[in-house]
């Protein structure tokens, strides 16, 4: 079985999150555990600290998306959807731009 090259993305928007259960380290640990369980190769973990998910224009997210676009990674892994975006419109844009061509494993 071929391992999937994956870029991970983690984010906190406030100092409270940085200290509490959504800390960057807690997100990193969850991502690494998931990647191990599902045999994903994490190429990089991109992060944004202290930035809101109100926009997709975040340096770490843009680096992660650039890796997908360049074909370096075939998957993007986040520990929770709200770490990626809080906007349905932005989620739709991400799906149509980066994930619409992904083939499903289901019959």
C-alpha positions as CSV (number, residue, x, y, z in Angstrom):
1,X,0.0,0.0,0.0
2,X,1.4,3.4,-1.0
3,X,1.5,6.0,1.7
4,X,-0.2,9.3,0.9
5,X,2.0,12.4,1.0
6,X,0.3,14.9,3.3
7,X,0.7,18.5,4.4
8,X,-0.8,19.3,7.8
9,X,-2.1,22.7,8.9
10,X,-2.5,23.9,12.5
11,X,-3.8,27.3,13.8
12,X,-4.7,29.2,16.9
13,X,-6.3,32.6,16.9
14,X,-5.9,33.6,20.5
15,X,-3.4,33.3,23.3
16,X,-6.1,31.4,25.3
17,X,-6.2,28.8,22.6
18,X,-2.4,28.6,22.6
19,X,-2.5,27.7,26.3
20,X,-5.7,25.6,26.5
21,X,-6.8,22.4,24.7
22,X,-6.5,23.8,21.2
23,X,-2.8,24.6,21.5
24,X,-0.5,24.2,18.5
25,X,1.2,21.3,20.3
26,X,-2.1,19.5,21.1
27,X,-3.1,19.9,17.4
28,X,0.3,18.6,16.3
29,X,0.0,15.5,18.5
30,X,-3.5,14.7,17.2
31,X,-2.3,15.1,13.6
32,X,0.7,12.9,14.1
33,X,-1.4,10.2,15.8
34,X,-3.9,10.3,13.0
35,X,-1.1,10.1,10.4
36,X,0.5,7.2,12.1
37,X,-2.9,5.3,12.3
38,X,-3.7,5.9,8.6
39,X,-0.2,5.6,7.3
40,X,0.1,9.1,6.0
41,X,3.5,10.7,5.3
42,X,3.5,14.2,6.8
43,X,5.8,16.3,4.6
44,X,5.3,19.4,6.6
45,X,3.2,20.9,9.4
46,X,2.4,24.5,8.4
47,X,1.0,26.8,11.2
48,X,-0.5,30.1,11.9
49,X,-0.4,31.5,15.4
50,X,-2.7,34.3,16.4
51,X,-4.6,34.5,13.1
52,X,-8.4,34.3,12.6
53,X,-10.0,31.8,10.2
54,X,-12.1,34.6,8.8
55,X,-9.9,34.7,5.7
56,X,-7.8,32.2,3.7
57,X,-5.0,34.7,3.4
58,X,-2.9,33.3,6.2
59,X,0.8,32.6,5.5
60,X,0.9,29.1,6.9
61,X,-2.3,28.1,5.1
62,X,-1.0,29.6,1.9
63,X,2.2,27.5,2.2
64,X,0.1,24.4,2.7
65,X,-2.1,25.1,-0.2
66,X,0.9,25.8,-2.4
67,X,2.3,22.4,-1.6
68,X,-1.0,20.9,-2.8
69,X,-1.1,23.0,-5.9
70,X,2.6,22.1,-6.8
71,X,1.8,18.4,-6.3
72,X,4.2,18.0,-3.4
73,X,1.3,16.7,-1.2
74,X,-1.8,14.9,-2.2
75,X,-3.8,15.6,1.0
76,X,-4.3,18.3,3.6
77,X,-4.8,17.2,7.2
78,X,-6.3,19.4,10.0
79,X,-7.4,18.2,13.4
80,X,-10.7,20.1,13.2
81,X,-12.5,21.9,10.3
82,X,-12.6,25.2,12.2
83,X,-8.8,25.3,12.3
84,X,-9.0,25.5,8.5
85,X,-11.9,27.9,8.0
86,X,-15.1,29.1,9.6
87,X,-16.6,30.3,6.4
88,X,-18.9,28.1,4.3
89,X,-17.9,30.2,1.2
90,X,-14.2,29.7,1.9
91,X,-14.7,26.0,2.4
92,X,-16.5,25.8,-0.9
93,X,-13.7,27.6,-2.6
94,X,-11.1,25.2,-1.1
95,X,-13.1,22.2,-2.2
96,X,-13.6,23.4,-5.7
97,X,-10.0,24.6,-6.1
98,X,-8.0,21.9,-4.3
99,X,-10.2,18.8,-3.7
100,X,-12.9,18.5,-6.4
101,X,-10.7,16.4,-8.6
102,X,-9.9,13.9,-5.8
103,X,-11.3,10.5,-6.7
104,X,-13.4,8.8,-4.0
105,X,-12.5,5.4,-2.7
106,X,-16.1,4.4,-2.5
107,X,-17.7,2.4,-5.4
